[in-house]
């Protein structure tokens, strides 16, 4: 029985004394919680607002095909006919999310 205890203690120390094991044992539950909670928070916050994106120089047929699919995702696609500098300033002001 004494030998069994020594072997068990040796194997436990070899496994549990490893830094990665200790760190993951402590951080593991937090990482699992974050992986399940963060996507939920992101999805609920994005449902409440409509995201506006400007399409610079998009051909009209492509714009008409893509727009209904994006509206279903609550993304408003804007046909931007002005210059890129004006679009950049609108993004910085917060009028729309991307170009």
C-alpha positions in Angstrom: 0.0 0.0 0.0 2.9 2.3 0.7 4.3 1.9 -2.8 0.8 2.6 -4.3 0.7 5.8 -2.3 4.2 6.9 -3.5 3.3 6.2 -7.2 0.0 8.0 -6.9 1.6 11.0 -5.2 4.4 11.1 -7.8 1.9 11.0 -10.7 -0.3 13.7 -9.1 2.7 16.0 -8.6 3.8 15.3 -12.1 0.4 16.2 -13.6 -1.0 18.8 -11.2 2.3 20.7 -10.5 2.5 21.6 -14.1 2.0 25.4 -14.6 -0.3 25.0 -17.5 -2.6 22.6 -15.5 -2.7 25.1 -12.6 -3.4 28.1 -14.8 -6.1 26.4 -16.9 -7.7 25.0 -13.8 -8.1 28.5 -12.5 -8.9 30.3 -15.7 -10.9 27.5 -17.4 -14.3 28.3 -15.8 -13.9 31.9 -16.7 -13.0 31.2 -20.3 -15.9 28.8 -20.7 -18.3 31.4 -19.2 -16.9 34.1 -21.5 -17.3 31.8 -24.5 -20.9 31.3 -23.8 -21.9 34.8 -22.5 -20.1 37.1 -24.8 -21.8 35.9 -28.1 -25.2 36.2 -26.4 -24.5 39.8 -25.3 -23.3 40.7 -28.8 -26.3 39.1 -30.5 -28.8 40.8 -28.2 -27.2 44.3 -28.6 -27.0 44.0 -32.4 -30.8 43.2 -32.7 -31.7 46.5 -31.1 -30.0 48.7 -33.6 -29.7 48.9 -37.3 -26.2 49.0 -38.7 -25.6 51.3 -41.7 -22.9 50.5 -44.3 -22.1 52.6 -47.3 -21.2 51.0 -50.6 -19.0 53.2 -52.7 -19.1 52.5 -56.5 -21.3 49.4 -56.2 -23.0 48.5 -59.5 -26.7 49.0 -59.3 -27.7 45.4 -60.1 -25.4 44.1 -57.4 -26.7 46.7 -54.9 -30.3 45.7 -55.6 -29.5 42.0 -55.1 -27.5 42.4 -51.9 -29.7 45.0 -50.2 -32.7 42.8 -49.3 -30.5 40.1 -47.8 -28.7 42.6 -45.6 -32.0 44.3 -44.5 -33.1 40.9 -43.2 -30.0 41.0 -41.0 -30.8 44.6 -39.9 -28.0 46.1 -41.9 -28.9 49.1 -44.0 -26.9 49.4 -47.2 -26.5 52.9 -48.6 -25.5 53.6 -52.2 -22.8 56.3 -51.8 -22.3 58.3 -54.9 -20.0 61.0 -53.3 -16.3 60.8 -52.9 -14.3 58.6 -50.6 -13.2 61.5 -48.4 -16.8 62.4 -47.6 -17.5 58.8 -46.8 -14.5 58.7 -44.4 -15.7 61.8 -42.6 -19.2 60.2 -42.3 -17.8 57.1 -40.8 -15.8 59.2 -38.3 -18.9 61.1 -37.4 -20.8 57.8 -36.8 -23.4 58.2 -39.6 -22.6 54.7 -40.7 -20.3 51.8 -39.6 -18.2 51.0 -42.6 -17.5 51.8 -46.3 
